[in-house]
Amino acid sequence: MPDRDTVLAELFSALSVGSFSTAADVLNQYAVDQGPVLDLQQPMAVVFPRSVAEVQTVVKWAARHQVVLIPRGAGTGVSGGAHATAGSVVLSLERMNRILEIHPEDEVAVVEPGVVNADLNAAVEPFGLMYAPDPASYRLSTIGGNVATNAGGLRCAKYGVTRDSLLALDVVLADGSLIHTGHRTFKGVAGFDLTGLFTGSEGVLGIVVGATVRLKYLPVQTRTLAVFFEDFRTAAAGVLAVGRARVQPAIMELLDGASLADIDARMDSALRSRGGALLLIQTDGLAADLEAAEVVRAVAGLGGRVFDEDPEEAARLLELRRHSRGMDADLETRVGEDVAVPRSRLVDYIAATEELALRQQVNVRVVAHAGDGNLHPTFWIAEADPNGIRRLNDALDESVEIALSMGGTITGEHGVGQFKLRWLGLEQSPELIGLQRRIKELFDPQGIFNPGKAV
């Protein structure tokens, strides 16, 4: 096989000027995403294609020389799904950032994978439309990255996750060929749902180079309620009370006292002084006022103190929540997770998590997309020491096992990546994992797409 420099020279000669780098600072920057680093490896290059044709060129080159490719969006993932492996090339899609089409009558948009979530929303807002998925990193995260992890966000309670807003994908396969999956219509059941298969596959099956997304109506009215409770368990009970009232909020976020204190310390706010837990609820649409009134009635019996926030304060509270994304981990003093449980078990999960934290002698704080049962517990200790690190990891393992025992999952929205592979076998049977690996081998027989991730 030719040496590394010769192989890279062949690739670079086929790409446009400025679309690749081997500079040390660039390699360091693109070696990892925001997830915990288990085994730091530098890529041998980073490439920045601007077109589908350039992506195909890179993939064909990688297949020819059996070089591993690590697809990457903005690098905002928190599960290590875009961490580089030794001898790999990072394929950054951030420069493929054009909005190709907005069709207000059909309520669809066609975008390249590097389009930032917030930029798409800004482009469709004048038409009275929105792209519903809104992960906490929406100002930075790309549509391609959202597709890779089937990302969620604050509006999941009503509008669902990325898969619920995807109609079609353009994907480059491992041999460099280009396929188009799905359809432009809202309904369509011809053939297998390959769009759904690629969504959430974390770049191990193909490289997403385009997406046709479904847009939703921009709400004509919103009401934001900040409901403060004395404790977290009562606030979690408030989630079920709202559900029993048959109200479907657009946003329903839950933060415990420790999370409020953490936000206050970092953002110069005063949330903790208002209560021991916060249930942040937003209703939207023509019935926003009626639904908000039902929410107030639903939580009244639990002692919740309701603040009907004006638009400016509502925007500030939502922004503060986004700055407490959960899963902030450094593996030394903090570890975090992204589990989900049935909503009926929220109170049980929170009680069990508080108990295990006491038993393991670690601190815990929890934020949750309460509308769909997705929780982000973070455990931490004051200083790193061998016993403390062991207790942290024991607490993390137990928190995952508790979620699974309640009919939950090891990841609600962040993906498996590298970090959660150790728990995949607890949730899925060997037969199911084996089937997924065979699907991976079918799409990527040489194993060049993001190996060691997802399955």
MOJO-V814256 format. One record per backbone hydrogen bond with DSSP energy under -0.5 kcal/mol. CO is the residue of the C=O (numbers start at 1). NH is the residue of the N-H. If there is no record, write none. Layout:
CO;NH + CO;NH
//
This chain:
3;7 + 4;8 + 5;9 + 6;10 + 7;11 + 8;12 + 9;13 + 10;14 + 11;14 + 12;15 + 16;19 + 19;48 + 21;46 + 23;27 + 24;28 + 25;29 + 26;30 + 27;31 + 28;31 + 29;32 + 31;84 + 36;38 + 42;87 + 45;90 + 46;21 + 47;92 + 51;55 + 52;56 + 53;57 + 54;58 + 55;59 + 56;60 + 57;61 + 58;62 + 59;63 + 60;64 + 61;65 + 62;66 + 62;67 + 68;89 + 69;71 + 69;450 + 70;91 + 72;93 + 77;34 + 78;36 + 79;418 + 79;419 + 80;83 + 85;88 + 88;44 + 88;45 + 89;70 + 90;47 + 90;92 + 91;72 + 91;93 + 93;96 + 95;97 + 96;114 + 98;100 + 98;112 + 101;110 + 102;104 + 103;107 + 103;108 + 107;215 + 108;103 + 109;213 + 110;100 + 110;101 + 111;211 + 112;115 + 113;144 + 115;143 + 116;120 + 117;121 + 118;122 + 119;123 + 120;124 + 121;125 + 122;126 + 124;127 + 124;129 + 125;128 + 128;218 + 130;132 + 130;216 + 134;154 + 135;138 + 137;140 + 137;141 + 138;118 + 141;117 + 142;146 + 143;147 + 144;148 + 145;149 + 146;150 + 146;151 + 147;150 + 147;200 + 148;202 + 151;162 + 153;156 + 154;157 + 154;252 + 155;158 + 155;159 + 156;160 + 161;164 + 162;165 + 163;166 + 165;214 + 167;183 + 168;212 + 169;171 + 169;181 + 170;209 + 170;210 + 171;173 + 171;179 + 172;207 + 173;176 + 177;173 + 179;171 + 181;169 + 189;191 + 192;194 + 193;197 + 194;198 + 195;199 + 198;201 + 201;204 + 206;208 + 207;172 + 210;170 + 211;111 + 211;213 + 212;167 + 212;168 + 213;109 + 216;130 + 221;285 + 223;225 + 223;283 + 224;309 + 225;227 + 225;281 + 226;228 + 226;307 + 227;279 + 228;305 + 229;276 + 229;277 + 231;235 + 232;236 + 233;237 + 234;238 + 235;239 + 236;239 + 236;240 + 237;241 + 238;242 + 239;243 + 240;244 + 241;245 + 242;247 + 243;246 + 247;249 + 250;158 + 251;282 + 252;370 + 252;371 + 253;280 + 254;368 + 255;278 + 256;260 + 257;261 + 258;262 + 259;263 + 260;264 + 261;265 + 262;266 + 263;267 + 264;268 + 271;274 + 272;275 + 276;257 + 277;229 + 278;255 + 278;280 + 279;227 + 279;281 + 280;253 + 281;225 + 282;250 + 282;251 + 283;223 + 285;288 + 287;291 + 288;292 + 289;293 + 290;294 + 291;295 + 292;296 + 293;297 + 294;298 + 295;299 + 296;300 + 297;301 + 299;302 + 299;304 + 300;303 + 304;306 + 305;228 + 306;308 + 307;226 + 307;309 + 309;224 + 310;314 + 311;315 + 312;316 + 313;317 + 314;318 + 315;319 + 316;320 + 317;321 + 318;322 + 319;323 + 321;324 + 327;329 + 333;381 + 334;330 + 334;331 + 335;379 + 338;412 + 339;375 + 340;409 + 342;345 + 343;346 + 345;349 + 346;350 + 347;351 + 348;352 + 349;353 + 350;354 + 351;355 + 352;356 + 353;357 + 354;358 + 355;359 + 356;360 + 357;361 + 357;362 + 358;361 + 363;380 + 365;378 + 366;256 + 367;376 + 368;254 + 368;370 + 369;372 + 369;374 + 370;373 + 373;341 + 373;375 + 374;369 + 375;339 + 376;367 + 377;337 + 378;365 + 379;335 + 380;363 + 385;389 + 386;390 + 387;391 + 388;392 + 389;393 + 390;394 + 391;395 + 392;396 + 393;397 + 394;398 + 395;399 + 396;400 + 397;401 + 398;402 + 399;403 + 400;404 + 401;405 + 402;406 + 403;406 + 403;408 + 404;407 + 406;342 + 409;340 + 410;338 + 416;420 + 417;454 + 418;421 + 420;423 + 420;424 + 421;424 + 421;425 + 423;426 + 423;427 + 424;427 + 424;428 + 429;433 + 430;434 + 431;435 + 432;436 + 433;437 + 434;438 + 435;439 + 436;440 + 437;441 + 438;442 + 439;443 + 440;444 + 443;174 + 444;447 + 448;69 + 448;450 + 450;453 + 453;455
//
